[in-house]
Amino acid sequence: MHDAPLPPPRHSPRWRTVLLPVAGLVVLAGCGLALLALGTARVGLVAEFVGIVVALVPVGSVVAALLWIDRWEPEPARLLWLAFGWGASVAAITALLINNTAEAVGDALLGHGKGDTVSAVVSAPLFEEAAKGAFVIGILLWLAGELDGVIDGVVYAGFVAAGFAFTENIYYFGRAFAEHGFGDTSTAGVITAFILRGVLSPFCHPLFTAMIGIGVGIAVRSPNPGLRILAPVGGYLAAVTLHAMWNAAATLGTADTFLNVYFLVMVPIFIAGTMFVGWHRRREQKIVARALPVMVGRGWVDPRDVARLTNLTARRTWRATTARRNGRQAARDLGAYQAAVTELAFLWHAARLGLAGADAAEREARLIAALHTTKAELVRSR
């Protein structure tokens, strides 16, 4: 691709830039308040508050891990917040309504007490993963420019799942407190619930939904039309299968069954997924390294900065040093410069595969303009 002139800015209609975001926030807030009211009605205000406080601990570790993964080309903060909010409110209340309905139908058709099993093993995997995956599919359909591959898919899916797990944990921890207090490892109190959900399995929901993110990430980088459909479908089916297996082990099996599924299935899949993500991170590093000589040749990147732009640790050290010497604003300018370099490299890579999209030239021109601007700020701060 070439150094194109910056196209004139396009002015989006106000209903898209103002009305839709406001409507979206109202929906998220409404769902969140409804869930808060339902939880308080079930377990009480004090138990709900305890649930919120305790649920903050595991969600913090999950979010930190996802942000660590998302370091080459950080996704927009507003979209990550939106993903978390979608999982915590819209997906959670959708799943709650459908699962309660499935439980009632199961009780009516199979006998009292059977509905809970139907809800846990059938309804929850099918509809919870669909509700969570809907956000990632929405990014693919309407904001494809923000999805550069598997890493981005995993990050968005992970944030949705983290939000969903946060809301779910509030209820479980709150109910445990309402029924047994804090308890200990021999009683079903908050401590036991925290060990099971916050220590042993905080990554379960992110692991399930990450399968959808991987499928969407493969689809967005595949020139094969069939694979672009099959990959997300396969990811969804993998998420449902893992979720159903986990719930079945916890609901139908014994303690030994649960531990066997945990150690022999979930832990190996988590390790394999971590290795897969690590491989993709190294692939992203190679994409940036391949593009840098061209950027140097065109005068957009200083040759002295090449080594620092191809290593995440060096990038972070560079920003930290700049912050100490020239202030936080200079460090933010440097971060924007690093992001522009990465996004342009990814765009060129997509263009070589024929997957850059119809707006590739406009996106390239804007990234080049951003690169010039941030480089000028960088030079002034040196």
Secondary structure, DSSP 8 states (H G I E B T S, - for coil): -------------HIIIIIHHHHHHHHHHHHHHHHHHHHHHHH-HHHHHHHHHHHHHHHHHHHHHHHHHTTSS---HHHHHHHHHIIIIIIHHHHHHHHHHHHHHHHHHH-TTHHHHHIIIIIIIIIIHHHHHHHHHHHHHH-GGG--SHHHHHHHHHHHHHHHHHHHHHHHHHHHHHHH-S--TTTTSHHHHHIIIIII-TTHHHHHHHHHHHHHHHHHT---HHHHHHHHHHHHHHHHHHHHHHHHHHHTS-HHHHHHHIIIIIHHHHHHHHHHHHHHHHHHHHHHHHHHHHHHHTTSS-GGGHHHHS-HHHHHHHHHHHHHHH-HHHHHHHHHHHHHHHHHHHHHHHHHTT-S-TTHHHHHHHHHHHHHHHHHHHHHH-
